[in-house]
Amino acid sequence: MNLFGAPAFFLACSLAISGTAAASDGLLDHSFRPLAGKDPVDLAQVHGGKVLLFVNTASKCGFTPQFEGLEALHAKYGPSGFAVLGFPSGDFKEQEFEDEDEIREFCTLTYGVRFPMFEKVYVVGAEATPLYRQLAEAAGEAPAWNFHKYLVGRDGRLVASFGSRTEPSDKALVDAIEKALQAPTPRP
């Protein structure tokens, strides 16, 4: 081992442990199955370099009509390097179907969802998936309900966090997306 690399390695480890690295390295280092699918998708490989909006969704929630606005954002800004990534969750009053085929069918047929939807996950508590633990740590807040939105820039760093009541058409959210899309794409 090169001893000159050791201090940098230990510095990186201590930054990651202390939280100073704030999930910028590793937010996309996760794989999830597509909704009702079999083969995991590597988020970094498929979505790296894009501006991403992570949303914990639920099919039987008062905020469920936000699917339409999320799909509109995905369609409008997708060609510019943006994607909405949906993560169904039953964490809040079990407002999500158990069966992933049922979730997929509901989202597609009722709201025309075409943005990527992934396997049903936990987003809060001890069972929260590592991705959602990292997002919550970086934002300083975990989802308080369904349809919480985390905006991640092209560099894989958290840009902003928006609560469930923030509609997809909200000016602050749209402005944050547009600003993040103007940032240069990081080089590999």
N, C-alpha and C positions, 0 to 999 in steps of 0.2 A: 504494500500500500504506500502511496506517495504521501509522505508526512506533510507536505505543503498543502495538500487537500484536506487534511484533518481539521484545521481550525474552521475552514468554511463549512465543513460537514457539521461540526458541533454547533456553530452559529445557526445554521439552518434548522437543526434539531431544536435548539433552545427557542428560536423564534416560533416554530410550529407549536411547541409545547406551551409557550406563554400566550399564544393566541395572537401575537403581533403579526404573524403572517396572514391572519384574518381570512383563512380559507381561499385565498387567491390561488394558491397552488393546491389543486386537488378537488375543487368543487365539481369538476367534470370527470374526475377519476372514478367513475362509477359505471356499472352496467345494470340495465333494467330490461326485463322482457317487455315487448310491446303488449298492449292490452290484449289478453286472450291469445298471445303468441307464445312461441317456444324458445326462440333463439334470442339471447340477450343482446342489447344494443349498447355498444361502448359510447357513452356520451361524448367523451373527448374526441374520439375518432370521427363520429358522425356530426357532432354539433360544435366542435372546437372552432373558434374564430368567429362565431356568430354572436349576436346579441340575443339573449334568451330570457323568456319570461316563464318562470317556474310557478305553477298554480296547483294547489291542492283542491281537487274538485269533488263534488258529490252530486249524485243524480236526483236526490229527493230533498233539496234544500231551497230555501227562499231565494238564494242567490244563483240558482241553477240557470236562469235565463242569461246570465253573463256568458254562457257558452257562445251565444251569437256574437257578442262583441269581441270575445277572444278570437273566434274564427275570423272575424272581420280584420282584426289587427294582423293575424297571421297571414291572411291573403294579401293585405295591403303592403306590408313591410317584408314579407318573405323573400321577394326577389332582391331586396337590398341586404340580405344576410341576417334576417330575424326569424325566430321561431318561438311559438308558444309550446311549452312542454307540460302536458297535463298528468297529474298523479292522483288518481282516485283514492279516496280515503274515507273510512267510516268512523274516524276518530270522534266526530262530533255528533252525538245522538244517533249513531249508526245510520246516517242519511245516505249511505251508498249501498247498492245491491251487493250481495255476496258473490254472485256469479259474474266473472269478468266478461263472458259472452253477452250477458244481459246489459252490463255497463256499456260495452262497445255498441251494441244495437241501439240502446237508448240515446247515446250521444250522437251517433251517426244519423239515425232516422228522425229524431225529434229536433235536433239543433244543427244538423249538417256539419258536424265536427270533422275536419280533415287534418287538423294539426296533430302531431304525435301524442298519443295517449299511452301511458305505460301501466305496468302492473299495479294492482291495488297495494298501497303501502300505509304504514303508520307515519304520521308527521309530527306528533307530539308525544311527550312522555318517554318512559324508559325504553319502549319498543320502537321509537322513531328511527327511521332508516338513517344511516350515517349522512347521507346527502342532506336531509332535512335538519339534522343536528348541526351540520356545518353552516347551512343557510341561517338558521336561528342564531347561532353564535356570531356570525359575521354581521347580522342585522341588529343584534341585541334584542330580538323578539322572535318568539315562535308564533306560528299561526294561532290566532285566538278562535278561529272558526274556519269554515270552508271558504274557498276562493281567495285565500291570502295570496299575494303576488310578490315574488322576488325577482327583481330585474338584475341580470348578470351581463356585464359588458363583454366585448370581444376578447379581452385579456383574461377572462375567467374570474374577474373580481366582482363582488356584489356592488351594484350601483345604487339600488334603492329597494325599499320594502314598502308595500302598499297593503293596507288592511282589506278585509272582505267587502266593506262598503264602497271601496273605490271601484267605480265602473270602468270597464276596459276603455271607454271613450273619454274618461276623465282627462282634462287638459294637462294636469301635472304628470300623469302616467304617459300620455302620448308625447309630451315634450321630453321626458326622460328617455323614452325609446328613441326618438329622433336624434337627440344629442348623442346617445351611445352609438347610434349607427354612423355618426360622423367621425367617430374615433377611428384611427387607422387599424387595419387588421394586423395582429401581431405576427411576426415571422416565426416559423417553426424552429 
